[in-house]
């Protein structure tokens, strides 16, 4: 997500997690099957959302 100029946030368990920070994503303890919401705000938000959805749906390449 770092290549996008917009802000990207993952909403999980009532908390907002900066999706551009791998350490914050890991610390959020998001598990397979958990429900998340991805929010992007800024100039290239649609491209960032499309990429984020693709990454999640692919299991991050796993």
TORGU-227182 format. One record per residue (C-alpha): residue number from 1; x, y, z. Coordinates in steps of 0.1 Angstrom, whole numbers. Last residue first. Example, Ala and Ser with C-alpha at 12.3 -4.5 7.8 and 13.67 -1.06 7.14 Angstrom:
BEGIN
@k->2 | east->137 | north->-11 | up->71
@k->1 | east->123 | north->-45 | up->78
This chain:
BEGIN
@k->62 | east->0 | north->-180 | up->5
@k->61 | east->2 | north->-151 | up->-19
@k->60 | east->-14 | north->-126 | up->4
@k->59 | east->-44 | north->-149 | up->8
@k->58 | east->-54 | north->-142 | up->-27
@k->57 | east->-87 | north->-125 | up->-16
@k->56 | east->-67 | north->-102 | up->8
@k->55 | east->-42 | north->-91 | up->-19
@k->54 | east->-69 | north->-85 | up->-45
@k->53 | east->-90 | north->-65 | up->-21
@k->52 | east->-59 | north->-44 | up->-12
@k->51 | east->-51 | north->-38 | up->-49
@k->50 | east->-86 | north->-27 | up->-58
@k->49 | east->-88 | north->-5 | up->-27
@k->48 | east->-55 | north->12 | up->-36
@k->47 | east->-66 | north->18 | up->-72
@k->46 | east->-99 | north->33 | up->-60
@k->45 | east->-81 | north->55 | up->-34
@k->44 | east->-57 | north->72 | up->-59
@k->43 | east->-63 | north->108 | up->-49
@k->42 | east->-72 | north->102 | up->-13
@k->41 | east->-92 | north->81 | up->12
@k->40 | east->-90 | north->44 | up->14
@k->39 | east->-111 | north->22 | up->37
@k->38 | east->-107 | north->-16 | up->41
@k->37 | east->-132 | north->-34 | up->63
@k->36 | east->-124 | north->-66 | up->81
@k->35 | east->-142 | north->-97 | up->91
@k->34 | east->-120 | north->-124 | up->106
@k->33 | east->-119 | north->-157 | up->87
@k->32 | east->-81 | north->-160 | up->87
@k->31 | east->-68 | north->-140 | up->117
@k->30 | east->-61 | north->-103 | up->122
@k->29 | east->-38 | north->-100 | up->151
@k->28 | east->-37 | north->-62 | up->149
@k->27 | east->0 | north->-63 | up->158
@k->26 | east->8 | north->-79 | up->124
@k->25 | east->-11 | north->-51 | up->106
@k->24 | east->7 | north->-24 | up->127
@k->23 | east->41 | north->-40 | up->119
@k->22 | east->33 | north->-41 | up->82
@k->21 | east->25 | north->-4 | up->82
@k->20 | east->7 | north->9 | up->51
@k->19 | east->-26 | north->-6 | up->62
@k->18 | east->-27 | north->18 | up->92
@k->17 | east->-50 | north->-1 | up->116
@k->16 | east->-83 | north->14 | up->128
@k->15 | east->-98 | north->-4 | up->158
@k->14 | east->-134 | north->-16 | up->165
@k->13 | east->-125 | north->-52 | up->161
@k->12 | east->-109 | north->-47 | up->127
@k->11 | east->-110 | north->-16 | up->104
@k->10 | east->-81 | north->-16 | up->79
@k->9 | east->-70 | north->19 | up->69
@k->8 | east->-55 | north->32 | up->37
@k->7 | east->-45 | north->69 | up->33
@k->6 | east->-40 | north->80 | up->-3
@k->5 | east->-6 | north->85 | up->-20
@k->4 | east->-3 | north->48 | up->-30
@k->3 | east->31 | north->31 | up->-33
@k->2 | east->30 | north->23 | up->4
@k->1 | east->0 | north->0 | up->0
